[in-house]
């Protein structure tokens, strides 16, 4: 059998999808091997720490994508409305219109979730902080900016869970469309 060749970014993307769908406990090495095209020995060669290292590397990879892709529009010189709409567009793309589950959500489930809790919390804190800074820039006081940013995340994450459970992605679309009103009062 020919050896599969896969670069690090491709591998992390494939692993991300497996953990998004199955969580930590449901992502067996057989599923991971099938999704990546790598045999167990190759997986352990690339991830000597096993599945736990895979998850940590995936979380770091997703954090980087969040920073460079999803949150990047918030740091431009465009108008507040343009920035939040661009971020919403990118959130929609990132979650494939609500078809893709949130990795942070699926990894927070089960017995192993404690091992990743610190990383998951830091990821949410970064996202929340970026949204809060935007709301403050829009003129909201610290408490209201915090509450608006929390509500935005609750809306996004909650509708992703709903979409996964019901197959109805319309609430996710409405959540994305509501971001300008929530975050900047537009």
mmCIF file of the C-alpha atoms, coordinates in Angstrom:
data_MODEL
# 
_entry.id   MODEL 
# 
loop_
_atom_site.group_PDB 
_atom_site.id 
_atom_site.type_symbol 
_atom_site.label_atom_id 
_atom_site.label_alt_id 
_atom_site.label_comp_id 
_atom_site.label_asym_id 
_atom_site.label_entity_id 
_atom_site.label_seq_id 
_atom_site.pdbx_PDB_ins_code 
_atom_site.Cartn_x 
_atom_site.Cartn_y 
_atom_site.Cartn_z 
_atom_site.occupancy 
_atom_site.B_iso_or_equiv 
_atom_site.pdbx_formal_charge 
_atom_site.auth_seq_id 
_atom_site.auth_comp_id 
_atom_site.auth_asym_id 
_atom_site.auth_atom_id 
_atom_site.pdbx_PDB_model_num 
ATOM 1   C CA . UNK A 1 1   ? 0.000   0.000  0.000  1.00 0.00 ? 1   UNK A CA 1 
ATOM 2   C CA . UNK A 1 2   ? 1.383   3.421  -0.962 1.00 0.00 ? 2   UNK A CA 1 
ATOM 3   C CA . UNK A 1 3   ? 2.162   5.806  1.867  1.00 0.00 ? 3   UNK A CA 1 
ATOM 4   C CA . UNK A 1 4   ? -0.197  8.734  2.136  1.00 0.00 ? 4   UNK A CA 1 
ATOM 5   C CA . UNK A 1 5   ? 1.404   12.157 1.824  1.00 0.00 ? 5   UNK A CA 1 
ATOM 6   C CA . UNK A 1 6   ? -0.256  14.990 3.594  1.00 0.00 ? 6   UNK A CA 1 
ATOM 7   C CA . UNK A 1 7   ? 1.161   18.319 4.721  1.00 0.00 ? 7   UNK A CA 1 
ATOM 8   C CA . UNK A 1 8   ? 0.667   19.644 8.236  1.00 0.00 ? 8   UNK A CA 1 
ATOM 9   C CA . UNK A 1 9   ? -2.101  22.121 7.325  1.00 0.00 ? 9   UNK A CA 1 
ATOM 10  C CA . UNK A 1 10  ? -4.059  19.481 5.418  1.00 0.00 ? 10  UNK A CA 1 
ATOM 11  C CA . UNK A 1 11  ? -3.626  17.033 8.274  1.00 0.00 ? 11  UNK A CA 1 
ATOM 12  C CA . UNK A 1 12  ? -4.814  19.533 10.871 1.00 0.00 ? 12  UNK A CA 1 
ATOM 13  C CA . UNK A 1 13  ? -7.840  20.440 8.730  1.00 0.00 ? 13  UNK A CA 1 
ATOM 14  C CA . UNK A 1 14  ? -8.815  16.782 8.409  1.00 0.00 ? 14  UNK A CA 1 
ATOM 15  C CA . UNK A 1 15  ? -8.306  16.210 12.139 1.00 0.00 ? 15  UNK A CA 1 
ATOM 16  C CA . UNK A 1 16  ? -10.373 19.305 12.911 1.00 0.00 ? 16  UNK A CA 1 
ATOM 17  C CA . UNK A 1 17  ? -13.291 17.905 10.944 1.00 0.00 ? 17  UNK A CA 1 
ATOM 18  C CA . UNK A 1 18  ? -13.085 14.556 12.722 1.00 0.00 ? 18  UNK A CA 1 
ATOM 19  C CA . UNK A 1 19  ? -13.058 16.175 16.174 1.00 0.00 ? 19  UNK A CA 1 
ATOM 20  C CA . UNK A 1 20  ? -15.836 18.597 15.186 1.00 0.00 ? 20  UNK A CA 1 
ATOM 21  C CA . UNK A 1 21  ? -18.092 15.727 14.224 1.00 0.00 ? 21  UNK A CA 1 
ATOM 22  C CA . UNK A 1 22  ? -17.166 13.094 16.812 1.00 0.00 ? 22  UNK A CA 1 
ATOM 23  C CA . UNK A 1 23  ? -15.647 14.984 19.743 1.00 0.00 ? 23  UNK A CA 1 
ATOM 24  C CA . UNK A 1 24  ? -12.674 13.556 21.580 1.00 0.00 ? 24  UNK A CA 1 
ATOM 25  C CA . UNK A 1 25  ? -14.172 10.306 22.783 1.00 0.00 ? 25  UNK A CA 1 
ATOM 26  C CA . UNK A 1 26  ? -15.955 9.490  19.534 1.00 0.00 ? 26  UNK A CA 1 
ATOM 27  C CA . UNK A 1 27  ? -12.912 10.141 17.347 1.00 0.00 ? 27  UNK A CA 1 
ATOM 28  C CA . UNK A 1 28  ? -11.377 6.684  17.281 1.00 0.00 ? 28  UNK A CA 1 
ATOM 29  C CA . UNK A 1 29  ? -7.959  6.113  15.782 1.00 0.00 ? 29  UNK A CA 1 
ATOM 30  C CA . UNK A 1 30  ? -9.687  4.124  13.039 1.00 0.00 ? 30  UNK A CA 1 
ATOM 31  C CA . UNK A 1 31  ? -11.824 7.163  12.113 1.00 0.00 ? 31  UNK A CA 1 
ATOM 32  C CA . UNK A 1 32  ? -8.789  9.439  12.300 1.00 0.00 ? 32  UNK A CA 1 
ATOM 33  C CA . UNK A 1 33  ? -6.745  7.081  10.146 1.00 0.00 ? 33  UNK A CA 1 
ATOM 34  C CA . UNK A 1 34  ? -9.543  6.825  7.586  1.00 0.00 ? 34  UNK A CA 1 
ATOM 35  C CA . UNK A 1 35  ? -10.041 10.607 7.449  1.00 0.00 ? 35  UNK A CA 1 
ATOM 36  C CA . UNK A 1 36  ? -6.352  11.438 7.127  1.00 0.00 ? 36  UNK A CA 1 
ATOM 37  C CA . UNK A 1 37  ? -5.222  8.497  5.012  1.00 0.00 ? 37  UNK A CA 1 
ATOM 38  C CA . UNK A 1 38  ? -2.448  7.818  7.529  1.00 0.00 ? 38  UNK A CA 1 
ATOM 39  C CA . UNK A 1 39  ? -1.802  4.540  9.293  1.00 0.00 ? 39  UNK A CA 1 
ATOM 40  C CA . UNK A 1 40  ? -1.634  4.485  13.089 1.00 0.00 ? 40  UNK A CA 1 
ATOM 41  C CA . UNK A 1 41  ? 2.176   4.314  13.036 1.00 0.00 ? 41  UNK A CA 1 
ATOM 42  C CA . UNK A 1 42  ? 2.338   7.454  10.893 1.00 0.00 ? 42  UNK A CA 1 
ATOM 43  C CA . UNK A 1 43  ? -0.115  9.230  13.177 1.00 0.00 ? 43  UNK A CA 1 
ATOM 44  C CA . UNK A 1 44  ? 1.947   8.363  16.249 1.00 0.00 ? 44  UNK A CA 1 
ATOM 45  C CA . UNK A 1 45  ? 5.106   9.413  14.435 1.00 0.00 ? 45  UNK A CA 1 
ATOM 46  C CA . UNK A 1 46  ? 3.583   12.867 13.795 1.00 0.00 ? 46  UNK A CA 1 
ATOM 47  C CA . UNK A 1 47  ? 1.827   13.014 17.169 1.00 0.00 ? 47  UNK A CA 1 
ATOM 48  C CA . UNK A 1 48  ? 3.942   11.136 19.748 1.00 0.00 ? 48  UNK A CA 1 
ATOM 49  C CA . UNK A 1 49  ? 1.523   12.308 22.454 1.00 0.00 ? 49  UNK A CA 1 
ATOM 50  C CA . UNK A 1 50  ? -1.300  10.457 20.711 1.00 0.00 ? 50  UNK A CA 1 
ATOM 51  C CA . UNK A 1 51  ? -4.843  11.697 20.379 1.00 0.00 ? 51  UNK A CA 1 
ATOM 52  C CA . UNK A 1 52  ? -4.415  14.249 23.176 1.00 0.00 ? 52  UNK A CA 1 
ATOM 53  C CA . UNK A 1 53  ? -1.564  15.923 21.259 1.00 0.00 ? 53  UNK A CA 1 
ATOM 54  C CA . UNK A 1 54  ? -3.679  15.841 18.098 1.00 0.00 ? 54  UNK A CA 1 
ATOM 55  C CA . UNK A 1 55  ? -6.416  17.784 19.888 1.00 0.00 ? 55  UNK A CA 1 
ATOM 56  C CA . UNK A 1 56  ? -3.991  20.338 21.325 1.00 0.00 ? 56  UNK A CA 1 
ATOM 57  C CA . UNK A 1 57  ? -2.444  20.873 17.891 1.00 0.00 ? 57  UNK A CA 1 
ATOM 58  C CA . UNK A 1 58  ? -5.897  21.157 16.315 1.00 0.00 ? 58  UNK A CA 1 
ATOM 59  C CA . UNK A 1 59  ? -6.981  23.699 18.935 1.00 0.00 ? 59  UNK A CA 1 
ATOM 60  C CA . UNK A 1 60  ? -3.852  25.767 18.305 1.00 0.00 ? 60  UNK A CA 1 
ATOM 61  C CA . UNK A 1 61  ? -4.425  25.558 14.553 1.00 0.00 ? 61  UNK A CA 1 
ATOM 62  C CA . UNK A 1 62  ? -8.040  26.697 14.921 1.00 0.00 ? 62  UNK A CA 1 
ATOM 63  C CA . UNK A 1 63  ? -6.963  29.521 17.259 1.00 0.00 ? 63  UNK A CA 1 
ATOM 64  C CA . UNK A 1 64  ? -4.571  30.735 14.572 1.00 0.00 ? 64  UNK A CA 1 
ATOM 65  C CA . UNK A 1 65  ? -7.292  30.595 11.913 1.00 0.00 ? 65  UNK A CA 1 
ATOM 66  C CA . UNK A 1 66  ? -9.654  32.502 14.193 1.00 0.00 ? 66  UNK A CA 1 
ATOM 67  C CA . UNK A 1 67  ? -7.058  35.196 14.726 1.00 0.00 ? 67  UNK A CA 1 
ATOM 68  C CA . UNK A 1 68  ? -5.915  35.531 11.118 1.00 0.00 ? 68  UNK A CA 1 
ATOM 69  C CA . UNK A 1 69  ? -9.242  34.963 9.389  1.00 0.00 ? 69  UNK A CA 1 
ATOM 70  C CA . UNK A 1 70  ? -12.284 35.534 11.609 1.00 0.00 ? 70  UNK A CA 1 
ATOM 71  C CA . UNK A 1 71  ? -11.042 38.281 13.885 1.00 0.00 ? 71  UNK A CA 1 
ATOM 72  C CA . UNK A 1 72  ? -8.780  40.038 11.374 1.00 0.00 ? 72  UNK A CA 1 
ATOM 73  C CA . UNK A 1 73  ? -11.575 42.233 9.933  1.00 0.00 ? 73  UNK A CA 1 
ATOM 74  C CA . UNK A 1 74  ? -12.113 43.767 13.368 1.00 0.00 ? 74  UNK A CA 1 
ATOM 75  C CA . UNK A 1 75  ? -8.612  45.263 13.249 1.00 0.00 ? 75  UNK A CA 1 
ATOM 76  C CA . UNK A 1 76  ? -8.954  47.109 9.959  1.00 0.00 ? 76  UNK A CA 1 
ATOM 77  C CA . UNK A 1 77  ? -9.589  50.812 9.406  1.00 0.00 ? 77  UNK A CA 1 
ATOM 78  C CA . UNK A 1 78  ? -12.995 50.207 7.805  1.00 0.00 ? 78  UNK A CA 1 
ATOM 79  C CA . UNK A 1 79  ? -16.191 51.439 9.417  1.00 0.00 ? 79  UNK A CA 1 
ATOM 80  C CA . UNK A 1 80  ? -17.511 49.508 12.423 1.00 0.00 ? 80  UNK A CA 1 
ATOM 81  C CA . UNK A 1 81  ? -20.428 48.229 10.361 1.00 0.00 ? 81  UNK A CA 1 
ATOM 82  C CA . UNK A 1 82  ? -18.178 47.027 7.549  1.00 0.00 ? 82  UNK A CA 1 
ATOM 83  C CA . UNK A 1 83  ? -15.885 45.265 10.017 1.00 0.00 ? 83  UNK A CA 1 
ATOM 84  C CA . UNK A 1 84  ? -18.636 43.416 11.848 1.00 0.00 ? 84  UNK A CA 1 
ATOM 85  C CA . UNK A 1 85  ? -20.374 42.437 8.592  1.00 0.00 ? 85  UNK A CA 1 
ATOM 86  C CA . UNK A 1 86  ? -17.091 41.079 7.204  1.00 0.00 ? 86  UNK A CA 1 
ATOM 87  C CA . UNK A 1 87  ? -16.491 39.113 10.396 1.00 0.00 ? 87  UNK A CA 1 
ATOM 88  C CA . UNK A 1 88  ? -20.052 37.740 10.144 1.00 0.00 ? 88  UNK A CA 1 
ATOM 89  C CA . UNK A 1 89  ? -19.452 36.735 6.526  1.00 0.00 ? 89  UNK A CA 1 
ATOM 90  C CA . UNK A 1 90  ? -16.301 34.918 7.561  1.00 0.00 ? 90  UNK A CA 1 
ATOM 91  C CA . UNK A 1 91  ? -18.007 33.207 10.511 1.00 0.00 ? 91  UNK A CA 1 
ATOM 92  C CA . UNK A 1 92  ? -20.659 31.988 8.094  1.00 0.00 ? 92  UNK A CA 1 
ATOM 93  C CA . UNK A 1 93  ? -17.945 30.648 5.762  1.00 0.00 ? 93  UNK A CA 1 
ATOM 94  C CA . UNK A 1 94  ? -15.955 29.100 8.611  1.00 0.00 ? 94  UNK A CA 1 
ATOM 95  C CA . UNK A 1 95  ? -18.987 27.189 9.882  1.00 0.00 ? 95  UNK A CA 1 
ATOM 96  C CA . UNK A 1 96  ? -20.191 26.428 6.344  1.00 0.00 ? 96  UNK A CA 1 
ATOM 97  C CA . UNK A 1 97  ? -23.496 28.219 6.831  1.00 0.00 ? 97  UNK A CA 1 
ATOM 98  C CA . UNK A 1 98  ? -24.144 26.375 10.098 1.00 0.00 ? 98  UNK A CA 1 
ATOM 99  C CA . UNK A 1 99  ? -23.358 22.934 8.674  1.00 0.00 ? 99  UNK A CA 1 
ATOM 100 C CA . UNK A 1 100 ? -20.093 22.598 10.625 1.00 0.00 ? 100 UNK A CA 1 
ATOM 101 C CA . UNK A 1 101 ? -20.152 22.181 14.399 1.00 0.00 ? 101 UNK A CA 1 
ATOM 102 C CA . UNK A 1 102 ? -18.028 24.280 16.702 1.00 0.00 ? 102 UNK A CA 1 
ATOM 103 C CA . UNK A 1 103 ? -14.873 22.413 17.675 1.00 0.00 ? 103 UNK A CA 1 
ATOM 104 C CA . UNK A 1 104 ? -14.798 24.125 21.064 1.00 0.00 ? 104 UNK A CA 1 
ATOM 105 C CA . UNK A 1 105 ? -18.311 22.838 21.738 1.00 0.00 ? 105 UNK A CA 1 
ATOM 106 C CA . UNK A 1 106 ? -17.696 19.232 20.730 1.00 0.00 ? 106 UNK A CA 1 
ATOM 107 C CA . UNK A 1 107 ? -14.408 19.055 22.627 1.00 0.00 ? 107 UNK A CA 1 
ATOM 108 C CA . UNK A 1 108 ? -16.054 20.380 25.789 1.00 0.00 ? 108 UNK A CA 1 
ATOM 109 C CA . UNK A 1 109 ? -18.159 17.201 26.016 1.00 0.00 ? 109 UNK A CA 1 
ATOM 110 C CA . UNK A 1 110 ? -17.254 13.965 27.746 1.00 0.00 ? 110 UNK A CA 1 
ATOM 111 C CA . UNK A 1 111 ? -14.762 12.834 30.362 1.00 0.00 ? 111 UNK A CA 1 
ATOM 112 C CA . UNK A 1 112 ? -11.680 14.086 28.504 1.00 0.00 ? 112 UNK A CA 1 
ATOM 113 C CA . UNK A 1 113 ? -12.988 17.650 28.251 1.00 0.00 ? 113 UNK A CA 1 
ATOM 114 C CA . UNK A 1 114 ? -11.102 18.628 31.409 1.00 0.00 ? 114 UNK A CA 1 
ATOM 115 C CA . UNK A 1 115 ? -7.786  18.084 29.662 1.00 0.00 ? 115 UNK A CA 1 
ATOM 116 C CA . UNK A 1 116 ? -8.656  20.774 27.119 1.00 0.00 ? 116 UNK A CA 1 
ATOM 117 C CA . UNK A 1 117 ? -10.769 23.077 29.266 1.00 0.00 ? 117 UNK A CA 1 
ATOM 118 C CA . UNK A 1 118 ? -7.986  25.647 29.788 1.00 0.00 ? 118 UNK A CA 1 
ATOM 119 C CA . UNK A 1 119 ? -7.341  25.921 26.059 1.00 0.00 ? 119 UNK A CA 1 
ATOM 120 C CA . UNK A 1 120 ? -11.050 26.072 25.217 1.00 0.00 ? 120 UNK A CA 1 
ATOM 121 C CA . UNK A 1 121 ? -11.590 28.781 27.822 1.00 0.00 ? 121 UNK A CA 1 
ATOM 122 C CA . UNK A 1 122 ? -8.664  30.815 26.455 1.00 0.00 ? 122 UNK A CA 1 
ATOM 123 C CA . UNK A 1 123 ? -10.057 30.520 22.922 1.00 0.00 ? 123 UNK A CA 1 
ATOM 124 C CA . UNK A 1 124 ? -13.487 31.774 23.982 1.00 0.00 ? 124 UNK A CA 1 
ATOM 125 C CA . UNK A 1 125 ? -11.887 34.535 26.064 1.00 0.00 ? 125 UNK A CA 1 
ATOM 126 C CA . UNK A 1 126 ? -9.936  35.776 23.027 1.00 0.00 ? 126 UNK A CA 1 
ATOM 127 C CA . UNK A 1 127 ? -13.050 35.791 20.833 1.00 0.00 ? 127 UNK A CA 1 
ATOM 128 C CA . UNK A 1 128 ? -15.115 37.461 23.527 1.00 0.00 ? 128 UNK A CA 1 
ATOM 129 C CA . UNK A 1 129 ? -12.425 40.094 24.083 1.00 0.00 ? 129 UNK A CA 1 
ATOM 130 C CA . UNK A 1 130 ? -12.303 40.984 20.394 1.00 0.00 ? 130 UNK A CA 1 
ATOM 131 C CA . UNK A 1 131 ? -16.083 41.401 20.260 1.00 0.00 ? 131 UNK A CA 1 
ATOM 132 C CA . UNK A 1 132 ? -16.102 43.385 23.496 1.00 0.00 ? 132 UNK A CA 1 
ATOM 133 C CA . UNK A 1 133 ? -13.434 45.765 22.163 1.00 0.00 ? 133 UNK A CA 1 
ATOM 134 C CA . UNK A 1 134 ? -15.570 46.368 19.077 1.00 0.00 ? 134 UNK A CA 1 
ATOM 135 C CA . UNK A 1 135 ? -18.650 47.128 21.196 1.00 0.00 ? 135 UNK A CA 1 
ATOM 136 C CA . UNK A 1 136 ? -16.619 49.554 23.319 1.00 0.00 ? 136 UNK A CA 1 
ATOM 137 C CA . UNK A 1 137 ? -15.361 51.238 20.164 1.00 0.00 ? 137 UNK A CA 1 
ATOM 138 C CA . UNK A 1 138 ? -19.023 51.613 19.156 1.00 0.00 ? 138 UNK A CA 1 
ATOM 139 C CA . UNK A 1 139 ? -19.554 53.627 22.344 1.00 0.00 ? 139 UNK A CA 1 
ATOM 140 C CA . UNK A 1 140 ? -20.952 51.100 24.797 1.00 0.00 ? 140 UNK A CA 1 
ATOM 141 C CA . UNK A 1 141 ? -19.746 51.156 28.394 1.00 0.00 ? 141 UNK A CA 1 
ATOM 142 C CA . UNK A 1 142 ? -17.688 48.276 29.747 1.00 0.00 ? 142 UNK A CA 1 
ATOM 143 C CA . UNK A 1 143 ? -20.593 46.314 31.256 1.00 0.00 ? 143 UNK A CA 1 
ATOM 144 C CA . UNK A 1 144 ? -22.900 46.694 28.264 1.00 0.00 ? 144 UNK A CA 1 
ATOM 145 C CA . UNK A 1 145 ? -20.063 45.921 25.827 1.00 0.00 ? 145 UNK A CA 1 
ATOM 146 C CA . UNK A 1 146 ? -19.327 42.731 27.749 1.00 0.00 ? 146 UNK A CA 1 
ATOM 147 C CA . UNK A 1 147 ? -22.990 41.700 27.814 1.00 0.00 ? 147 UNK A CA 1 
ATOM 148 C CA . UNK A 1 148 ? -23.428 42.405 24.099 1.00 0.00 ? 148 UNK A CA 1 
ATOM 149 C CA . UNK A 1 149 ? -20.328 40.405 23.200 1.00 0.00 ? 149 UNK A CA 1 
ATOM 150 C CA . UNK A 1 150 ? -21.496 37.517 25.390 1.00 0.00 ? 150 UNK A CA 1 
ATOM 151 C CA . UNK A 1 151 ? -24.922 37.628 23.744 1.00 0.00 ? 151 UNK A CA 1 
ATOM 152 C CA . UNK A 1 152 ? -23.299 37.560 20.302 1.00 0.00 ? 152 UNK A CA 1 
ATOM 153 C CA . UNK A 1 153 ? -21.307 34.438 21.206 1.00 0.00 ? 153 UNK A CA 1 
ATOM 154 C CA . UNK A 1 154 ? -24.326 32.800 22.827 1.00 0.00 ? 154 UNK A CA 1 
ATOM 155 C CA . UNK A 1 155 ? -26.295 33.468 19.673 1.00 0.00 ? 155 UNK A CA 1 
ATOM 156 C CA . UNK A 1 156 ? -23.626 32.060 17.351 1.00 0.00 ? 156 UNK A CA 1 
ATOM 157 C CA . UNK A 1 157 ? -22.812 29.013 19.471 1.00 0.00 ? 157 UNK A CA 1 
ATOM 158 C CA . UNK A 1 158 ? -26.410 28.277 20.391 1.00 0.00 ? 158 UNK A CA 1 
ATOM 159 C CA . UNK A 1 159 ? -27.600 28.325 16.821 1.00 0.00 ? 159 UNK A CA 1 
ATOM 160 C CA . UNK A 1 160 ? -24.712 26.052 15.788 1.00 0.00 ? 160 UNK A CA 1 
ATOM 161 C CA . UNK A 1 161 ? -25.901 23.521 18.364 1.00 0.00 ? 161 UNK A CA 1 
ATOM 162 C CA . UNK A 1 162 ? -29.476 23.947 17.120 1.00 0.00 ? 162 UNK A CA 1 
ATOM 163 C CA . UNK A 1 163 ? -28.392 23.455 13.522 1.00 0.00 ? 163 UNK A CA 1 
ATOM 164 C CA . UNK A 1 164 ? -26.562 20.256 14.458 1.00 0.00 ? 164 UNK A CA 1 
ATOM 165 C CA . UNK A 1 165 ? -29.544 18.936 16.426 1.00 0.00 ? 165 UNK A CA 1 
ATOM 166 C CA . UNK A 1 166 ? -32.354 19.932 14.067 1.00 0.00 ? 166 UNK A CA 1 
ATOM 167 C CA . UNK A 1 167 ? -30.747 20.435 10.673 1.00 0.00 ? 167 UNK A CA 1 
ATOM 168 C CA . UNK A 1 168 ? -32.320 23.902 10.564 1.00 0.00 ? 168 UNK A CA 1 
ATOM 169 C CA . UNK A 1 169 ? -29.629 26.460 9.738  1.00 0.00 ? 169 UNK A CA 1 
ATOM 170 C CA . UNK A 1 170 ? -31.926 29.476 9.441  1.00 0.00 ? 170 UNK A CA 1 
ATOM 171 C CA . UNK A 1 171 ? -31.423 30.529 13.089 1.00 0.00 ? 171 UNK A CA 1 
ATOM 172 C CA . UNK A 1 172 ? -27.645 30.537 12.489 1.00 0.00 ? 172 UNK A CA 1 
ATOM 173 C CA . UNK A 1 173 ? -28.121 32.844 9.504  1.00 0.00 ? 173 UNK A CA 1 
ATOM 174 C CA . UNK A 1 174 ? -30.285 35.154 11.640 1.00 0.00 ? 174 UNK A CA 1 
ATOM 175 C CA . UNK A 1 175 ? -27.641 35.127 14.386 1.00 0.00 ? 175 UNK A CA 1 
ATOM 176 C CA . UNK A 1 176 ? -24.983 36.228 11.891 1.00 0.00 ? 176 UNK A CA 1 
ATOM 177 C CA . UNK A 1 177 ? -27.299 38.898 10.485 1.00 0.00 ? 177 UNK A CA 1 
ATOM 178 C CA . UNK A 1 178 ? -27.986 40.215 14.003 1.00 0.00 ? 178 UNK A CA 1 
ATOM 179 C CA . UNK A 1 179 ? -24.305 40.803 14.865 1.00 0.00 ? 179 UNK A CA 1 
ATOM 180 C CA . UNK A 1 180 ? -24.174 44.459 13.762 1.00 0.00 ? 180 UNK A CA 1 
ATOM 181 C CA . UNK A 1 181 ? -27.164 45.317 15.953 1.00 0.00 ? 181 UNK A CA 1 
ATOM 182 C CA . UNK A 1 182 ? -25.829 43.382 18.898 1.00 0.00 ? 182 UNK A CA 1 
ATOM 183 C CA . UNK A 1 183 ? -22.248 44.590 18.773 1.00 0.00 ? 183 UNK A CA 1 
ATOM 184 C CA . UNK A 1 184 ? -22.441 48.136 17.469 1.00 0.00 ? 184 UNK A CA 1 
ATOM 185 C CA . UNK A 1 185 ? -26.125 49.029 17.673 1.00 0.00 ? 185 UNK A CA 1 
ATOM 186 C CA . UNK A 1 186 ? -26.460 49.331 13.889 1.00 0.00 ? 186 UNK A CA 1 
# 
